[in-house]
């Protein structure tokens, strides 16, 4: 299992006007991160698997105690575009539900994850919210921070069950390996309308929207595809209630003269698939360029 960590901090400060001004702060890191290739049925100790743990900093002169919890975004937190909320927040949990951080120090919170063993949970993109809250009571402070976790399960093209969600897809990753400049590659994704009504889905490259922060989505060691025009795909797909359709994707990489620098690099595009109403899903399209020929 791999992860992409966004090493940012959530920083909140509360100032109370009593006999003197006292400041309390809550600073946690990271603010969000992605966990890739989660296999349903497997138990993951996130720290052992990826080296990632939640760090809680205490810049105050007194110890602070924080309560840790996991939520679905509809209960608390925010979505990222293209993700659904985790079906059950209990699939993700902390080793301890409470942590005390000494003055001018930091403490760590360890996270665990287990998705039930069911093929319908393959090809999924979910969001879960990790909550860090000041413990109520004497000396407690009313501060809270939310951490977004993007959970992506393994990609499988030939599922025997319909993928979970109102819009299911298989595979969730279209991978083109060892691609030489000037070549043409073809891939296919099955789209499952699991709703009780028909939908018309639009398909657009997510990064066409310049307000999207690419690092929130890109897989580790991948760069955004240099030109969205390298990909051809249907811009609209109609699927009846309970139906399934295929989305063909064609990759055309320009010739070697203009793309010598692409050799051996990894690129990625995110295709957003959005119904006329409701939440969108997405497909990752990855390109690994062929290594440059060796010269004598």
N, C-alpha and C positions, 0 to 999 in steps of 0.2 A: 504494500500500500504506500502510495506517495502522497505528499501534501505540499501545498503552496501556502506559505505563511506571509501575511501582510504585517510587517513589523511596524505597527503604528500603535499609539496609546490612546485610550479613552481617558480624558482628564476632566474631572469635575471638582469644583471648589465651592465650599459653602462658608460664608462669613456670618458669624452671629454677633449682634450688638448687645453685649451685656455690660458688666463693669469694665471690661476691656475687650478689645477686638481679638477674637480667636478664630483661626482658620482651620478648617478640616478639608482634606482632599481625598479623592479616590482616583488612582491612576492604575490602569490595567493594560497589559499587552499580551497578544496582539489584539487589534480591534476586530479583525475578521481573518478567516483562513479557509482554505479548501482542502478537503480530504478526498483523494481520488481512488478509484479501483476498489471500492469496498465490496467484499464478497458476502452476500447474505448467508447467515448461519455461522459466520466466524466472529469470535470475540476479539476486539482490538483494544489494547492498551495504547492509547495514542502517543504517549511519551516514548514507550519502548519502540513503537513502530516508526515514528517520525522524528523524535527528539523534541516534539512540541509540548509545552506545558503553559498554562495560564500563569502569568506573573502579576502579582498584586503588590504595588509599591505603597509604602507608608512614609510620607514626608513629614508627618506630624510628630509632636513631642510626647505623645501618649500612644499606647497600643490601640489598635482598631480591630474589631471583629466583624467579619463579613459572612453573609449567608450566600450559598451557591445553589443555583437551580437551573433547570433546562425547560424550555418552553417551545411551543409551536408559535410561529409568527402571528397567527390570528389571535393569540393570547397576549403576546408581548413581542416587541421587536419589529423588524422590517424585512421585507422581501428584497431579493436581488432579481432583476428582470430575467425571466426564463426559468426560474426555479419554482417548484412547488414547496409547500410546507411539509416537513417530516410527518408521516402519518401518525406517529405516536412518539411524544417527547421522551417517554420512558426508555426508548431504545438507546438513549445517550445519557450518561450520568457521571457525576463526579465521585472520586474515591471517598471524599468527605464532603458533607453538606455545609461545613462551617470551617472558617480559617481565621486565626488571630495573627495579625502582623505586628511584630514589635516596633517600637518607635524608631524612626529613621532607618527602616529595614525593608525587606521584601519577603514574600512567601509565595509558594507555588501551589497550584491546584491541578490535579491530574484528572484527565478525562478518559472515559471508556465508551465504547460503541459496540452494539450488536444489533444488526438488522435480522429479523426472523428469516429462517431458511425457506425461501419461497421464490420460485423463478420469476414471479410477477414483479419482484422488487429489483430485478436487474434493469439496466438502462435508465436509472432514475437520477434526477437532479433535485435535491431537497435543501431547504434551509431550516436550521434550528437556531434558537436564541439561547445563549448562556447568560444567565442573570447573576450579577454581583450586587448585593444589597447590604446596606448597613444594618447591623443587628439591633432590633428595638430594645429599649430598656435604658437604665442609667448609663450615661456615657455614650449611648448609641447615637448615630447621626443618620439623618434621612437622605442619604446619597445612594445612587444606584447607577450601574453601567450595564449596557447590553453588548454582547459579543456575537457577531454573526458567524455561523459555521455553515459552509457550503459542502454538502455531503453528496458525492457522486459514486454510484454503485457501478460494478463492472459492466462493460459494454458487451452485448451478445447479439449477433445478427439473427440467429435461427432459434428464437425462443419458442417453446411448445405451448406457453401460456401467453395470453394477452398482457402486455405490460400494464402496471398499475397507473391510475390517474385518468382524468377525463380525456386527456390526449396522451396516448402511449406511443413510444417509438422504439424501433429496433433496427440497427444498433444505435447507440447514442454517440458513437464515435465512428467516423469514416476515415480510415487510415490509408494513406498512399505512401508506400515506402520505396526507397531507392529510385526516386523519380529523376530522370535525366531531362535537362533543358531541351525544349522542343517536342517533348512527348505529350501524349493525350491519355488520361486515365479516367476510368468510369467506376462509380460507386452507386449504391442504392440503399434507401432507408424505407422501412415500412412504417406507415402512420396509422394508428388505431384510434378511431373516434369512439370512445367508450361512453359517450353521453347518450341521452335519450332523444336527442334532436340532431338534425344535420348541421354541419358547420362548413363555412368557407374560410380556409386558412391562407393567410399571406405569408410569404417567405422572403426575408430580407437579411442581409449581412448586418449583424448587430453593430459592428464597428463603423458602419455608415453614419451612425448617430455619434457625432463628435463629442457629445456630452458624456458618453460612456467611458469610464476609466478602464482601459484595456487590462491593466494589471490585476483587476478584480477577477477577470475571467481566464486569462491565458494560463495554460499549463506550464509548469516549470521547464525552463530551457527552451521554450518556444517563443518566437516573435510573431507579431501579427503578419498575416499574409501580405506581401508587398503591394499586391494589386487585387482588389475584389473581383476585377474582370477576369481573373484566371478561372473562376468558377462559373459554370452555367447550371441553372436549376429552374424548375417552374416557380413562377412568382405567386401563383395562386393554385390551391388544391381544394376541391370540393369533396367532402366525404359524408355519406348518409349516416343516419343514426346507427351506431353499432357496426359501422362498416370499416373497411381498411383500404388504404391506397398506397401506392409506391411513389417515392420521390427520387428521381434519377438525378445524380450529380456528376457533372463532367469537369475534369480539371485539365486545363491547357496551360502548360508552362512555356513561356517564350523561348526562342532559340538561344544557343550558347553564347553568341557574340555579346548580347546585352545582359546576360545573366551569369557570367563567369563567377561572380562573387557569391552566388547562391549555393555552390557546391558544398554538400555536407551539412547544411544548416536545416533547422527545424522551424516550420511555420504552422500557423493555426488560424482558422477562420471560425466564427461562431454564426451559424445560421439560425435566426430567430423564426419560430413557427407560431403564428398568433391567430387565434380565432377572431371572428368579428366582435365577440364579447368574451370576457373571461381571461384567464392567465395564459401566457405564452409558454412554450417549451423551446428547447434549442438542441441542435446537433453540432458537435465538434467535428470539423474537417481538418485533419492533420496531414502535413506534407513533410516528408524527410527527403531532402534532395540528395541525389547521387554524389558520392565523393568525386572530386576532380581527378582526372586521369594522372597517373604518376609520370613524371618526365625523367628521362635518363640524364 
